[in-house]
Amino acid sequence: MNSQVVVHPNTKRVQYIGEVLPIAKAVQGAADGGQILVSGDLVGKLRVSSGLEGGGKEVWDLVHLGLHQLENKVDEDPFALSVVSEHSVNIQ
């Protein structure tokens, strides 16, 4: 995937450029109000970065929702989606 993440020099906000943006918009559009949806790709990357790719207890609770055809990605294979359980999110 040809994408880039940069920090805007003036606002210091993160900007996503490339193929990742329409995928993120499609995943966001598939969520109901208050849901945090994540793609299977993100779950895999989180497992690797957390050292859990070989197994182990995750520190977040996910409910796997199966494969979904995302609205603006009808020409592509379905995406694996999961919802982050509300018990995993600590809002302080």
C-alpha positions in Angstrom: 0.0 0.0 0.0 1.4 3.4 -1.0 0.7 5.6 1.9 2.4 8.2 4.1 1.8 9.6 7.6 3.3 13.1 8.1 3.1 15.7 10.8 2.0 19.1 9.6 4.8 21.6 10.4 2.5 24.4 11.6 -0.5 22.7 13.2 1.5 19.6 14.4 -1.5 17.5 13.4 -1.0 14.1 11.8 -1.9 13.9 8.1 -2.6 10.7 6.3 -1.7 10.7 2.6 -2.3 8.0 0.0 -4.3 4.8 -0.2 -4.9 4.6 3.5 -7.2 7.6 3.6 -10.2 6.1 1.6 -9.8 2.8 3.5 -10.0 4.7 6.9 -13.0 6.7 5.7 -14.8 3.5 4.6 -14.1 1.8 8.0 -15.3 4.9 9.8 -18.4 5.0 7.6 -19.2 1.4 8.5 -19.3 2.2 12.3 -22.4 3.0 14.2 -22.4 5.9 16.6 -20.0 5.4 19.5 -18.3 2.3 17.9 -14.6 2.1 17.3 -14.0 -0.2 14.3 -10.6 -1.4 13.3 -9.5 -3.3 10.2 -7.9 -6.8 10.3 -4.7 -5.2 9.0 -4.6 -2.8 12.0 -5.2 -5.7 14.4 -2.3 -7.6 12.9 0.0 -4.6 13.2 -1.0 -4.0 16.8 -0.3 -7.7 17.6 3.2 -7.4 16.0 4.0 -4.1 17.7 2.8 -5.5 21.1 4.9 -8.7 20.7 1.7 -10.8 20.5 2.1 -12.2 16.9 3.0 -15.6 18.3 0.1 -15.7 20.7 -0.6 -14.2 24.1 -3.2 -12.2 25.9 -4.2 -9.0 24.2 -4.7 -5.9 26.3 -7.8 -4.9 24.3 -11.1 -6.7 23.8 -12.1 -7.1 20.2 -15.3 -8.5 18.8 -14.6 -9.9 15.4 -17.4 -8.9 12.9 -16.2 -11.0 10.0 -15.6 -9.9 6.4 -17.4 -6.8 5.1 -17.5 -5.1 1.7 -16.8 -1.5 2.4 -18.9 1.2 0.7 -16.2 2.9 -1.4 -14.1 -0.3 -1.9 -16.6 -2.4 -3.9 -13.9 -3.4 -6.4 -11.7 -5.0 -3.7 -11.9 -8.0 -1.6 -13.9 -7.7 1.6 -12.2 -6.3 4.7 -12.0 -8.1 8.1 -13.5 -5.7 10.7 -13.5 -5.8 14.5 -15.1 -3.5 17.0 -13.2 -2.5 20.1 -15.2 -3.4 23.2 -16.4 -0.5 25.3 -14.7 -2.3 28.3 -11.3 -1.8 26.6 -11.6 1.9 26.3 -10.7 3.9 29.4 -11.8 7.5 29.0 -10.5 9.7 31.8 
